[in-house]
């Protein structure tokens, strides 16, 4: 929901699990907050690297059913793995 956030990929996870992977970045060079709204209820959100491996030290974004709140640093690239309910 933010003009500063650009979604670059929405795809199924490479492992065939049926999870949805969303990749996006902050494009204006400033800190920003945004809300990602899915078309399905999310059971779990995992922050991953570009190869879809979980980042154990990364805090999962706050979520409420189909809405995920994210905070991004300038030009930060984020990959989220969404498990459907």
C-alpha positions as CSV (number, residue, x, y, z in Angstrom):
1,X,0.0,0.0,0.0
2,X,3.0,2.3,-0.3
3,X,4.3,4.0,-3.5
4,X,7.9,3.5,-2.1
5,X,7.6,-0.3,-2.0
6,X,8.0,-2.2,-5.3
7,X,6.9,-5.9,-5.5
8,X,9.3,-7.7,-7.8
9,X,8.1,-11.3,-7.4
10,X,5.1,-13.3,-6.3
11,X,5.5,-17.0,-6.9
12,X,5.2,-20.4,-5.4
13,X,8.1,-21.6,-3.3
14,X,10.7,-23.6,-5.2
15,X,10.4,-26.6,-2.9
16,X,6.8,-27.4,-4.1
17,X,5.2,-26.9,-0.7
18,X,2.6,-24.6,-2.0
19,X,3.9,-21.7,0.1
20,X,3.8,-18.2,-1.6
21,X,7.0,-16.2,-1.9
22,X,6.8,-12.4,-2.1
23,X,9.9,-10.3,-2.9
24,X,9.8,-6.5,-2.6
25,X,12.1,-3.5,-2.0
26,X,12.0,0.1,-0.8
27,X,12.7,2.2,-3.9
28,X,12.8,5.9,-2.7
29,X,15.8,5.8,-0.4
30,X,13.9,6.4,2.8
31,X,12.6,4.4,5.7
32,X,9.0,3.4,5.1
33,X,6.2,1.3,6.5
34,X,3.8,-0.6,4.3
35,X,1.0,-3.2,4.5
36,X,1.0,-6.3,2.2
37,X,-2.5,-7.6,1.7
38,X,-2.9,-11.1,0.4
39,X,-5.9,-12.8,-1.2
40,X,-5.8,-15.6,1.4
41,X,-5.4,-16.0,5.1
42,X,-1.8,-16.4,6.2
43,X,-0.9,-19.1,8.8
44,X,2.8,-18.2,9.1
45,X,5.3,-15.6,7.7
46,X,9.0,-16.4,7.4
47,X,11.7,-13.9,6.4
48,X,14.0,-15.6,4.0
49,X,17.1,-14.9,1.9
50,X,17.0,-14.8,-1.9
51,X,17.3,-18.6,-2.1
52,X,14.2,-19.0,0.2
53,X,16.2,-20.2,3.2
54,X,14.8,-18.9,6.5
55,X,16.8,-16.2,8.2
56,X,16.8,-17.3,11.9
57,X,17.7,-13.9,13.3
58,X,15.1,-11.9,11.4
59,X,11.9,-11.1,13.2
60,X,8.7,-12.0,11.4
61,X,6.5,-9.1,10.4
62,X,3.3,-8.5,12.3
63,X,0.3,-10.0,10.6
64,X,-3.5,-10.0,11.0
65,X,-5.3,-12.6,8.8
66,X,-4.5,-11.4,5.2
67,X,-2.5,-8.2,6.1
68,X,1.2,-8.1,6.9
69,X,2.8,-5.0,8.3
70,X,6.5,-4.4,7.2
71,X,9.1,-1.8,7.9
72,X,11.9,-1.2,5.4
73,X,15.2,0.6,5.5
74,X,16.3,2.7,2.4
75,X,16.6,0.3,-0.6
76,X,16.1,-2.8,1.6
77,X,15.2,-6.0,-0.3
78,X,12.9,-8.4,1.6
79,X,11.7,-11.9,0.7
80,X,8.8,-13.3,2.7
81,X,7.5,-16.9,2.6
82,X,3.8,-17.1,3.3
83,X,2.2,-20.4,4.5
84,X,-1.5,-20.5,3.8
85,X,-4.0,-21.4,6.4
